[in-house]
Amino acid sequence: MKYIKIGDMSTIAGISPSGLRKYEKYGIIEPEIDPDTGHRVYDGMQMGHLLNARRFRQFYFSLDDISDMH
């Protein structure tokens, strides 16, 4: 399986790494930990969850609301 590093994920989504951590805090995305490096990595499914959540944010849904939908 192909994984996306946190920096690449944040660039693609247009959000800072600390912003990604907010989405993690609300359970909207769930990174895996690379056993070799200990860094967060994401798969395509997590990217999809994040991009969908970002769309909802454009319509002023809160992260709590989005978390409840997830």
C-alpha positions in Angstrom: 0.0 0.0 0.0 1.2 3.5 -0.8 1.4 6.0 2.0 1.5 9.7 2.0 3.8 11.6 4.4 2.3 14.4 6.6 4.1 17.2 4.6 2.8 15.9 1.3 -0.7 15.4 2.7 -0.7 19.0 4.0 0.5 20.3 0.7 -2.1 18.4 -1.4 -4.9 19.4 1.0 -3.8 23.0 1.4 -3.6 22.8 5.1 -0.7 23.0 7.6 0.6 19.9 9.4 -0.8 21.4 12.7 -4.2 21.8 10.9 -4.0 18.1 10.0 -3.6 17.3 13.7 -6.9 19.1 14.4 -8.6 16.8 12.0 -6.9 13.9 13.8 -8.0 15.2 17.2 -11.7 15.1 16.0 -11.2 11.5 14.6 -11.9 12.7 11.0 -8.6 11.2 9.8 -6.5 8.5 11.4 -2.8 8.3 10.5 -0.7 5.2 10.8 2.7 5.4 12.2 5.6 4.3 9.9 7.4 1.6 12.0 10.7 2.5 10.4 10.6 6.3 11.1 7.9 6.8 13.7 6.3 9.5 11.5 2.6 9.8 10.7 1.6 8.5 7.3 -1.8 8.4 5.5 -3.4 6.3 2.9 -5.6 7.3 0.0 -8.8 6.7 2.1 -7.6 9.2 4.7 -6.9 11.7 2.0 -10.5 11.3 0.8 -11.8 11.8 4.3 -9.8 15.0 4.7 -10.8 16.4 1.3 -14.4 15.7 2.0 -14.1 17.4 5.4 -12.5 20.4 3.9 -15.4 20.7 1.5 -17.8 20.7 4.4 -15.7 23.4 6.1 -16.3 25.6 3.1 -20.0 25.5 4.0 -19.3 26.4 7.6 -19.7 23.0 9.2 -17.7 22.7 12.4 -15.2 20.0 13.0 -17.6 18.6 15.6 -20.4 18.4 13.0 -18.1 16.7 10.5 -16.8 14.3 13.1 -20.4 13.3 13.8 -21.0 12.6 10.1 -17.9 10.5 9.8 
